[in-house]
Each structure stands twice: as structure tokens, then as C-alpha cells.
Amino acid sequence: LVNQMSSHSSTILSSYSPFQPSTWQIDNIATNSIPKYKLNLGRFPTPIHSFNTIDISDYGLNMWIKRDDLSSFDLSGNKVRKLEFLLADAIEKGHDSVITIGGLQSNHARATALAARQLSLQPHLILRTQLPIEDIDITGNLLFNRMVGSKIYTVTPSVYAQVGSDNLVHQLSQQLIEQGSNPYSIPVGGSNTLGSFGYMETIKEISTFSDIQFDHIVFGCGSGGTAAGISIGAKLSGLGANIHAIGVCDNPKYFYDHIRSVAIELGIDFNKFGEPEEWCNIYNGQGLGYAKSSSEELEYLLSISKSTGVLLDPVYSGKALYYFMKNIITNREIFLPGQKILFIHTGGTVGFYDKADQLLPLLNNDNNVQKLNYKLT
């Protein structure tokens, strides 16, 4: 295996190590489902710091934020946690390229492309868009994808829905195999059983590196992988915090079903631990729809950035925090005065570039740009 790694990157070789599962994983997960290796692609553990927004004090609560957006510059966010396991598997099995799929501004696709290239793997990205190829620009994540030489294939939302993401990845995989490549397929968001170990690592970090006993953990979820890793990890480890996942697409049933399917593949005993509906609370917080931002959401994110200096992306964490503060935290039976909340920033700040047209009028309203008055000396 070391010889395999040496053909990829000498800098990554020293960051490739056997995975060391926790006791609660060894005791409760099927042995053949526990990965043998992982890559160290991100800078972990990510920091946790106070995040008492202006509106949180109205409820007598205290909030902290876990900055997974700081896991690295190019790979930042929750995706890199999953890729540490998925790409280790790709290297271990001798693949020479990687395929994944997502929206046009997919954070996961960008993180996969950059990490793959760092490992000398050719990235292939299937991106969902209504735009004709000639109208696709280099805004946000697309710029990074193009800069590392990703092969990009577009499909319309209707084709995506009709054929299915897994089927589209499979079809491209077969085409590349016929051309002589040996691609490794990663599902949308990196959200499968192996990828779920990435966010079980987050639970380890929270319990190991923080001396704060959090009552609630809150985050946004889009493909279900983060929700699966956190809810399963929290339940198996006995963390004790209430888990709140804000869906930015699909509905709660989709996410509960995803968590259940991952738990089944992991061999988790439902008789012992109960059902996924008992592990976490999942809410429909998509608003206008996936990656669509209302003016109210963007105005709220601007108020957060101006008061705290933290930039929350408009697709995942920003939308999740907006929905949480406007619709969930008001439940005084669940959120009691004095309780401690941990909000997980899952990254994706590059997504702001795609919202420039919506943001500019809001930013111009603050009149913070003016000519300097000066005197010639």
C-alpha cells in the first residue's frame, strides 16, 4: 500500500495512516464496515469559539460555532471530512481517476476535484444546470474546478431527476472504463456509508477537544452524509446532546431514510439504539429551494457577518442558521434558558460569489463606500 501511495504524492504519503476507530465504533459497528485507512487532507480539529449573535441573547441561550469552514482554504467545509475516507479507499484500490456529481456550484464537486488532483487522480464532474455549455462561466467553485483541469459534463435538472444521480455516475464510469480508465465513483455529497465516518470524527473532536457540555448541536444538511455521521456518532458515543439538522433540500423523510440505510449497512442494532427519528430532529428549511436565497435570508447573513465577522454560506450553513433562529429556537419547551448550543459551520463560503447580483443592492444600501476627502500637500 505504501508503494501505491508513493506513485501519487510524496506530500500525501506522510498523511496517509491507518484509521483508529473509537471504542464505541468497535463495539457497535460491523467490523467489515470500519475503514482501514484515512487520508489527512484537512486541518483538524477545527476550532470552536463563542458565537453569541445579536438575536441569541433574546432567548437566554449561549451559542458556540465549530468552524469546519476553516478545515483548509481549497478543500474547506464538511466535504473534506468525507473525502479523507473516500479517497483513501480510491488509492487503496488502485484507481486512477474519480467521478462525482452535484449542482453547478457544488462545494463537494470542487473539494473532490482539488483533492483528487492533489493525489494525482483525474477528476470527472457531472454538474446539474439549465445553462447551455457556452453560457457557463467561471464564478465561484467553477473557477477552481477548471483550474485543476477537471473534466466537466453537464446534465439538465430534468435529466438528473429522470435518470438519477447514481445512474448517471455509473454510466460515465462505464464510458471511462471503455476508454481505458479505472475511475472511482463517489455519490452526490460524498454521502454514503464510508463517507459517514468523516462526521463521526466530528463527534470525537467535540467530546475530546472541548470541555463544554453542549445541550444542542445544529447544522445544515443537503445530501444526508453529515446528518448520518453526526447523529450516528452522537448516539453510539453517548454524547448526550440533542441533534438538530436543517434540511436545505428534500424533506425530513428523505434524510431519516438515508440515515437508516447507512445505519443498516454499518450493522447498528436498532433494538439497542432505537430508530433514527429518536437520534435527531430534522427540519425542512429549504425556503425557496436548494441554492435559492430570499432577500430576507441574505439580509440576515449580512447582519451576522457585520456583527460577528463570520461569513456563513448562503446555500447550507447560512440558510440553516436563518431557519433555526426564525422557526426553531423559539420553542421554549426544547431550548431552555442557560442551555448551550453548538452550531457547525460546514463551509461553502465560495458560494457567495454566485449571489453577487442579489447581494450588491443590499450592500449598496449601507452607504459604506464613498470618496475620500483629502487635501493636496
Buried (B, 14 or more C-beta within 10 A) or exposed (E): EEEEBEEBBEEBEEEBEEBEBBEBBEEBBEEEBBBEBBBEBBBBBBEBEEBBBEBBEEBEBBBBBBBBBBBBEBBBBBBBBBBBBBBBBBBBEEBBBBBBBBBBBBBBBBBBBBBBBBBEBBBBBBBBBEEEEEEBEEBBBBEBBBEBEBBBBBBEEEEBEEEEBEEBBBEBBEBBEEEEBEBBBBBBBBBBBBBBBBBBBBBBBBBEEBEEEBBBBBBBBBBBBBBBBBBBBBBBBEBEBBBBBBBBBBEBEBBBEBBBBBBEBBEBEEEEBEEBEEBBBBBBBBBEEBBBBBEEBBBBBBEBBEEBEBBBBBBBBBBBBBBBBBEBBEEEEBBEEEBBBBBBBBBBBBBBBBBEEBBEEBEEEEEEEEEEEEEEE
